[in-house]
Amino acid sequence: MDREQEFQWELTMLAEMGLKDSDLRLAYEEKVRLLAEEARELLSGDLPEEEIARTLHQRRRDIGKEYKEAAPPMFREYIYAATARKYGDPLGPAYEDLRKKKTPAQIIESASRPIEDLSDRLTVEGFRQWYERTMDLWGSLVEVDREATRAWYETAGPWNCACGHCRNFLALAESRQLPKGVMKTLDSLGIPPEKATYVCELYTYENGPFYQFSYRIAGHLWEEKRIPEQVGHCCHESYPYGAPNFPEPHFDLEFFLTLPWVLKEPV
């Protein structure tokens, strides 16, 4: 099955059985409840309460990962994405974050208590919306916030370096002479090609300058993959010179390629 067929199959299955009543979810909840027995055994010994809390918290995370990995592939991606959005971690809140709000005793008690209401993080409609935002972008799995991306670029100016190589890049971008694959991607995301968030000439060859340039995108980079024969890839650029006040979270679409020299002045 292709990605669309897989999504439709999983969506139908989830709509029919429900998220809370699936065999996988019921098995997960039963295993979580069994942590109460482990908690009683640990508390009857000599271990410090803090150590017991850490142990049970990690056991709950391990169980969560086990059952997330057993979910249908696209729904699994959605679960990880939704959990990361809520807690900043695809497996749920870190122990240190819980300790800011709970005592060790409360963490021990909650470790064996399944979440009763999933509607604030996982829904069939949420799965549908996630799929519509998620895409394969130059080999990487990303989730794009198109509205936030377009809004930032609407108020941004073009790349503003005045050196010859950057002016050459701008001349190509403004006249839409970047490679077709690059232009197609930028157009689909509503990004004007001249509004790159980073541009650098790395080398100059006989057929033109070899550039590194990138565009910042609002959203999540869930799975980074670089394909050797491709000129573009997704990453987290550490020097976003041209992206002040860009909305969080974000990632960068970066290109490395040789472009022609079109200025009348010499290279």
N, C-alpha and C positions, 0 to 999 in steps of 0.2 A: 504494500500500500504506500502511496505517496503521503506527504504530510497532511494534506487536506482530507484525504480518505481516513487516515488514522484519527484525526481530530473528530470527524463526524461519527466514527464508530464509537470512540470513547465518550463523546457528548451524549449520544443516544443511550449508551449503557448506563451512564451516571444518572441521566434523567429518569430512567426506568427504575433503577434500584435505590436511588437516593444516596447522598453522601454518608449519612449517619447510619444507615441500615445495611450497608454492604457487608459481605462476609469478612472482607479484609479489615474494615473499620471495627467490626465487632470483635475480631480476634485480637486486634491491637488493644482495644479497651480492656479486654479480659487480662491480657498480659500486664497492662499498667496496673490494674487493681491488685494483681499478685504481689506487687512491690510492697503492699502493706504488710504482708507476712515477712518479707525480708527486713522491713523496717523494725518490726517487733523483735526479730532475732538479734539485729544489730544493737538495738536499744537495751537489750537485756545483758549485753556484754560491757566491756570496759572502754570502748572507743569514745572519744570526745564527740559531743553532739554535732559540732561543726564538721568533723570528718565524716560522720554518718550522713549529714545533709549533702555534702559534696558527692559522696558515693552514690546516693540514691538519685541525685540530680543527673549524674552521668549515666546511670542505668536508664533513666527515663529518656535521655537523649539517644542512647544506643538503641532502645526499643523503637523510638520514633524513626530513626534512620533505617532500621531493618524493614519497617513497614512502608516507609516512603519509597524505598528501593523496590519493593514488591508491587507498587502501584503501576497501572498502565503508563507507558513512557511519557506521553505528553501531559497527563494529569500529574505525574510525578514532578515534572518541570514546573508546573503551575503551583504545586504545594510548596516546593522550595522557594519559588519567587514570592509567593504570598507571605510565607513565614519570614523570609528575609526582610520584606517591606515592613512588617509589623515589629520585628524584634532586632533587625540589623544583623541577623544570623540565620541561615537557612535551616538550622536545626532547632531554633527556638532561643529563648533568652539565655545568656551566659550566667554562670553562677554568681559572678561578681555583681551583675546587674540585679539579680533577684535579691541579693543581700542588702541592697540599698533600700528595699521596700519590705523585706520579710526577715523574720528571725530564722535561725536554723530549724527550730521546731516546726515553723510554718512551712518551710521548704520540704521537710521530711513528710509532713502530712499531705501536701499538695502533689508530691511526686507520684502518689498512687491514685490520684483523682483525675479521671479523664475529663477533657473539656466537654461540657454538656451542650453548649451552643457554638456551633461552628460558623454561624452566619456573619460574624464580624471579620472572617478571614478566608473562608472557603465556601463558595457557592457555585452552582451550575452556571449561573449568569456570569459570575466572576471568571470562571474558566473560559467562557465564550469571549469575554472582553479581553482577557489576557492573551488568548490566541490571536485576536485581531491586532494587538499591539506587538506581538512577538514575530520575529522574522530572522531569516538567515541573511546576514549582511557581510558580504565578502568572506564567507566561510565561518563567521562567528555567530553564535546564538545570542541575540540581543532583544531587549524589550524597549521600544521607542515611545517616548512621550511626544507625539507629533505636535500637539498644541503648545506645549512649553518650548519646544525647539523652534517652531515657527515664530512664536511671540518674541523670543530673544533676538532672532535674526532680523525681524522686522524693524527693530530699533537700533541694530548694530550698524556700524559703518564698514566700509571695505578695509581690507588689510592696508595699513598706513605706513609701511616702511618706504622710504624714498630712494633706496639704493637701486641701481640699474637692474639687478636680477629680480628684485621684487616688483619693479615697475613692468618688467617684461612679463612676469607671471600675471599681474593685473590686466595687462593688455590682452593676454590670451583668455583670461577668465571672463572679462567684461564682454568680449566678442564671442564668447561661448566656443572657444577653440580647444578646450580641454578634451581629452579622449571621451568617446561616446559613452563608455561604461561609467566613467566618473560623472559625466553630466546627467546620465539617466538616474543614478543614485541620488545625486543632489536635488534634482528636480522632484523626485518622489518624496523627499523629506522637506521640501520647501526651503532649501538652503541656496541662496544666491552664490554662485561660484566665486565671485570676487570677495566674499566675506569670510575667507579662510581665517581660522583662529591661530594658525602657525604656518609660516612659509620660510624655507631656508634653502639656498643653493648650496649643494654639497660639493659638486665637481662641475667642470665644464668640459664637454667632449666636442668633437668636430661637428656633430649634428645638433648641438645645443646643450644648455645647462641641465644637470641632473638635480632635480628638486626633491625635497621632503616637504610636504604640506598636509595640513590636517584641518578637520572641521569637528567642532565639539557638538555632541548630541545629548539631549536630555533623555535619561532612561538608564537601564541596567545592561551591563555586559555580563551575561550569565556564563558563557563558555567561549573563551578566546581561542581562536585557531588561526594559525598563519599558514597559508598555502604557498609554497615556494614560487610557483609560476605566476602568482597573482601580484599585481602592483599595489593592491590595497589590502588593509587589514584593520581590525578594530583593536583598540588598546586604551590605556590610560596615559595620556601624554602628561609628562611631568612639568612642562613649561608652556602653560596656556597663555602666552603673551597677549593674544587678541581676544580673550574670553573673560573679561571682568564681569563679576556678579552673575555668572552663569548658574542657572538653577541646579540644585542637587536632587537626586544623584545624576551623574553623567558619565560619558565615556567619549572617546575620540575615534574618528574614522581617518586613518592616515594613509597617505600615498607616497610612493617613491617611484619617480619616473623621469625620463628625459623629455623635455619640451623644446620646441623650436625657438630660436631667437627671432623676434618680430620687430624689435625696435630699430629705428634707422641708425642709431648710434652703434658703434662696435661693441662686441661683448666685453 
